[in-house]
Amino acid sequence: MSMNRYKTLAVLSLTVLFLGACATMDDGGGIYGTGDSRPNNYDIRGTVDSVDLNNRTIYLSNVSGYNTSMLSGGGNSVRVYYDDRTTVAYQGQSYRPQDLERGDEITVHVDESGNSLLAQTVTVNRDVSGGSVYDTGSSTQYSTVRGTVRSVNATRRTIEIESTSWISGFNSGSGTGSRMIFQYDTNASVSVNGQLHPVENLEAGDVVEVQFHNNNTATPFADRITLVRDVRR
C-alpha cells in the first residue's frame, strides 16, 4: 500500500468520526435527541409522610411521576423543599405547607436544581382529615398556634404555652400573645425533624406549633404538636 493511499484512508476515517460526533450533538439534543434537555419543572404525586418545619421540607411516600436516583433508598419516597413562595391549594382556598398532615395526598409542581427539589405549588388531592383541617366553614375546624412552652404537666396531660400567635384558624376566646393550655392523650407525641418524641420531653422555652380542634372549649385538645425551636440549641 502506498503512503498516499494510507493517508487518504486515515483522513476518511477521521471525517466519519467527526460527522458522527456532530450528528450526536446536533441542536444540543444530547441523549434525548429532541434539542432540549430534560425539563426542570414537572409534577409529582405522593402521600405526605411528615413536614419538617426547621429544614422546611416535605417528606413524601408512594411517589409517582419521578423516577431517578433522588428517590430515597431506591424506594418510592422523596424529600421536597419549600420556601415562603410555596403555596398550598385545596378546594379553591390557599394554605401553607405547614398545614399539611401526614396522610394527605398531594400533587407538587417542583423545580429540580442540582440534587434537590423545590416545591413551587402544592395541590391537595385528598385531605386525610376528611376536610376538617382545611374546611373554614366547619364548627369543628382545626386551628394552629405557635408559642413558647411554659410548662408540661404529665399527670394532667396538659401543656401550657405563652406568647402565642395564630398560624391558621382563629378562636375569639384567645388573642395573640396570650397563654393557652392544651390537653393531650396518652398516644400524643411531638414531631421533631420528622421523628416522634414524647410530649414530656418538651422543656420550658421550647417553641412549638400546636394544631387543635377549634371548638371554643376552655381547654382545647391538641391534635398535633411540632417542635419549631429547641431551647437548648
C-alpha positions in Angstrom: 0.0 0.0 0.0 1.4 3.4 -1.0 1.9 6.1 1.6 -0.6 8.4 -0.2 -3.3 5.8 -0.1 -2.7 5.2 3.7 -3.0 8.9 4.4 -6.2 9.1 2.4 -7.8 6.3 4.4 -6.8 7.9 7.6 -8.4 11.2 6.6 -11.6 9.5 5.6 -11.8 7.7 9.0 -11.3 10.9 10.9 -14.1 12.5 8.8 -16.5 9.8 9.5 -15.8 10.0 13.3 -16.2 13.8 13.2 -19.6 13.6 11.3 -20.8 11.0 13.8 -20.0 13.3 16.7 -21.7 16.2 15.1 -24.8 14.1 14.5 -24.9 13.1 18.1 -24.6 16.7 19.3 -26.8 18.3 16.7 -29.1 21.0 18.1 -27.9 20.2 21.7 -30.2 17.2 21.7 -27.8 15.1 23.8 -29.1 11.6 24.7 -32.7 12.7 24.3 -32.3 13.8 20.7 -35.0 16.5 20.9 -32.9 19.6 21.0 -33.9 20.3 24.6 -32.6 18.9 28.0 -34.9 17.3 30.5 -37.4 19.9 31.9 -36.6 21.2 35.3 -40.2 21.8 36.2 -42.7 19.0 36.5 -45.4 17.4 38.7 -45.0 14.6 41.2 -47.7 12.9 43.3 -47.3 11.4 46.7 -48.6 11.0 50.2 -47.3 13.3 53.0 -45.2 11.4 55.5 -44.1 14.4 57.5 -43.3 18.1 57.3 -40.0 19.3 58.8 -40.5 22.9 59.9 -36.9 23.5 60.8 -35.5 22.4 57.5 -38.6 23.4 55.5 -39.0 20.1 53.8 -41.9 17.8 53.0 -41.3 14.1 53.0 -43.4 12.2 50.5 -44.0 8.4 50.2 -45.7 6.5 47.4 -44.3 9.0 44.9 -45.2 8.8 41.2 -44.1 10.9 38.3 -40.5 11.0 39.5 -38.1 8.0 39.0 -34.5 9.0 39.5 -31.6 8.4 41.9 -33.1 11.1 44.1 -35.7 8.7 45.4 -34.7 7.7 49.0 -33.0 4.4 49.4 -34.1 3.2 46.0 -37.7 3.1 47.2 -40.6 5.4 46.4 -40.1 8.3 48.9 -38.6 11.7 48.3 -37.8 14.9 50.1 -39.1 18.2 48.7 -38.1 21.6 50.0 -40.4 24.6 50.3 -39.9 28.3 50.8 -42.0 31.5 51.5 -43.3 31.5 47.9 -44.7 27.9 48.1 -48.5 27.8 48.1 -50.9 25.0 49.1 -54.3 24.9 47.4 -57.3 23.0 48.4 -60.8 23.4 47.1 -60.1 27.0 45.9 -58.5 28.1 49.1 -54.9 28.9 49.8 -52.9 27.4 52.7 -49.3 27.0 53.8 -47.1 23.9 53.7 -47.2 23.7 57.5 -50.9 23.0 57.2 -50.3 19.6 55.5 -50.9 16.5 57.5 -49.4 13.0 57.4 -51.6 11.0 55.0 -52.6 13.9 52.8 -52.4 13.0 49.1 -50.9 15.9 47.1 -49.6 16.9 43.7 -46.4 19.0 43.8 -45.1 21.2 41.0 -41.4 21.0 41.6 -38.3 22.8 40.3 -35.3 20.4 40.1 -32.0 22.1 40.7 -28.9 20.0 41.3 -29.7 17.3 43.7 -32.8 18.9 45.3 -36.4 19.6 44.6 -38.2 22.9 45.4 -42.0 22.9 45.7 -43.4 25.8 43.7 -47.1 24.9 44.2 -48.9 22.1 46.2 -52.4 20.9 45.4 -54.2 18.7 48.0 -56.0 15.9 46.2 -57.3 14.2 49.3 -57.4 15.5 52.8 -56.7 12.7 55.3 -58.8 14.6 57.9 -61.8 14.5 55.6 -61.7 18.2 55.1 -61.6 19.4 58.7 -58.2 21.0 58.7 -59.0 22.9 55.5 -62.7 23.4 56.0 -63.1 27.1 57.0 -66.9 26.8 57.4 -66.9 23.9 59.8 -67.7 24.3 63.5 -65.1 21.6 64.2 -62.3 23.5 62.3 -58.7 22.8 63.2 -56.6 25.8 64.2 -52.8 26.1 64.7 -51.0 28.4 67.1 -47.3 28.9 67.7 -45.9 29.7 71.2 -43.3 29.1 73.8 -43.7 26.2 76.2 -44.3 27.4 79.8 -44.9 24.0 81.4 -45.9 20.4 80.8 -48.0 18.6 83.3 -47.5 14.9 82.7 -50.1 13.9 85.4 -52.9 16.0 84.0 -51.5 15.6 80.5 -51.6 19.3 79.7 -49.2 21.7 78.0 -49.2 25.4 78.6 -47.7 27.8 76.0 -47.3 31.6 76.1 -46.6 34.4 73.7 -48.9 32.7 71.2 -49.5 33.7 67.7 -52.1 32.3 65.3 -50.9 30.3 62.3 -54.2 29.2 60.9 -57.8 29.5 62.0 -58.9 31.8 64.9 -60.5 31.4 68.3 -62.2 34.5 69.5 -61.7 33.4 73.1 -57.9 33.8 73.0 -55.8 36.5 71.4 -52.3 36.8 70.1 -49.8 36.9 72.9 -52.0 35.2 75.5 -51.3 31.9 77.4 -53.1 28.8 76.3 -53.4 25.4 77.9 -54.0 22.2 75.8 -54.8 18.7 76.7 -53.2 15.7 75.1 -53.8 12.0 75.3 -51.5 9.1 76.1 -50.8 8.5 72.4 -49.7 12.1 71.7 -46.2 12.9 70.6 -44.1 15.8 69.4 -42.8 15.8 65.8 -39.1 16.8 65.8 -37.4 16.8 62.4 -39.8 14.1 61.1 -39.2 11.9 64.3 -41.8 11.5 67.0 -40.9 12.0 70.7 -42.9 12.1 74.0 -44.6 15.3 74.9 -42.9 15.1 78.3 -39.6 15.7 76.6 -40.6 19.3 75.9 -38.9 21.9 78.1 -39.8 25.5 79.1 -38.6 27.8 76.4 -39.1 25.4 73.5 -41.1 26.9 70.6 -43.8 24.7 69.3 -46.8 24.8 66.9 -49.9 23.1 68.2 -52.8 22.1 65.9 -56.0 21.7 67.8 -59.7 21.2 67.5 -61.2 24.7 67.4 -64.5 24.0 69.3 -64.2 27.0 71.7 -63.7 24.8 74.7 -61.8 26.2 77.7 -59.0 23.6 77.3 -58.8 22.5 73.7 -57.4 19.1 72.7 -54.0 19.1 70.9 -54.2 17.1 67.7 -50.6 17.6 66.6 -47.5 19.2 68.3 -44.4 20.2 66.3 -41.2 21.5 67.7 -40.1 24.6 65.9 -37.1 25.6 68.0 -35.3 23.6 70.7 -34.4 25.9 73.7 -31.1 24.1 74.1 -29.9 24.9 70.5 
